Amino acid sequence: MTSAPSTPRLSEQFEAIRQSLPPTVTLVAVTKFLPGETIRAAYAAGVRHFGESRVQEAIAKQAELADLTDLTWHLIGHLQTNKARKAVEHFHWIHSVDSLKLAQRLNQIAQELDRRPQCCLQVKLVPDPSKHGIDASELSDLLPQFDQLTQLHIRGLMTIPPQGASADTLQAVFKGAATLAATINQQGFNHLHIDQLSMGMSGDYMDAIACGATMIRLGTVLFGPRPT
Ligand SMILES: *Cc1c(COP(=O)(O)O)cnc(C)c1O
């Protein structure tokens, strides 16, 4: 294996960030638009969790990296229903469950494939027309239906603050997600129990952790600007 030129920088960055994280926080390295060799370099630096936003792009990289057998793949981008089958086949985690309809389809496919993917419900704590996600105000009515989807292990909330959010809005979003998780758990559903908060990206992960994030999704801060 030849090491990519970015390896030394990546491993220093990764080490510095990892040392700053509480042990309860999982770092998901976001490698969308980045080549398989970057994933290899991150793997060599100790990263095992990888986040991709597109199903097809991830499948191509997974094929290239088939020799790395202990990776955990996270789908973090919007998922169209017609790609649900591939998503269940190729990802351990789906962070972007943003509608009941999608969840029902995933549940049906997971039954057919005898899988039990780990899922986060993507929620919007403040209005944001540019993002997918279930409005927090609409979620409570849907919870009994999500609770019935027992072939999915729905165990997280995922949220993305609006672009350019103020410090106050960041706090409102991250604290809001933590409060929402607690509220869901108090209702004592049979299956639905939230023990993961997927929140925090390069620009705001410290705030997210302060509010209880358990999974942070970092791209730029690890790998530099993405190719466009
Ligand atoms: C691209 C992306 C990230 C990573 O963003 P950075 O700012 O580069 O850390 C995290 N989460 C989601 C959902 C993304 O699409």
The ligand as an SDF file (V2000), in Angstrom:
LIG
                    3D

 15 15  0  0  0  0  0  0  0  0999 V2000
  -20.8850   17.1520    4.3960 C   0  0  0  0  0  0  0  0  0  0  0  0
  -21.5860   16.8230    5.6480 C   0  0  0  0  0  0  0  0  0  0  0  0
  -20.9060   16.8380    6.8830 C   0  0  0  0  0  0  0  0  0  0  0  0
  -19.4590   17.2670    7.0480 C   0  0  0  0  0  0  0  0  0  0  0  0
  -19.3640   18.6490    6.9490 O   0  0  0  0  0  0  0  0  0  0  0  0
  -18.0100   19.4230    7.3470 P   0  0  0  0  0  0  0  0  0  0  0  0
  -18.4680   20.8100    7.5800 O   0  0  0  0  0  0  0  0  0  0  0  0
  -17.0950   19.2940    6.1720 O   0  0  0  0  0  0  0  0  0  0  0  0
  -17.4530   18.7920    8.5630 O   0  0  0  0  0  0  0  0  0  0  0  0
  -21.6090   16.4470    8.0140 C   0  0  0  0  0  0  0  0  0  0  0  0
  -22.9010   16.0720    7.9470 N   0  0  0  0  0  0  0  0  0  0  0  0
  -23.5860   16.0530    6.7910 C   0  0  0  0  0  0  0  0  0  0  0  0
  -25.0070   15.6280    6.7910 C   0  0  0  0  0  0  0  0  0  0  0  0
  -22.9440   16.4260    5.6120 C   0  0  0  0  0  0  0  0  0  0  0  0
  -23.6460   16.4140    4.4570 O   0  0  0  0  0  0  0  0  0  0  0  0
  1  2  1  0
  2  3  1  0
  2 14  2  0
  3  4  1  0
  3 10  2  0
  4  5  1  0
  5  6  1  0
  6  7  2  0
  6  8  1  0
  6  9  1  0
 10 11  1  0
 11 12  2  0
 12 13  1  0
 12 14  1  0
 14 15  1  0
M  END
$$$$
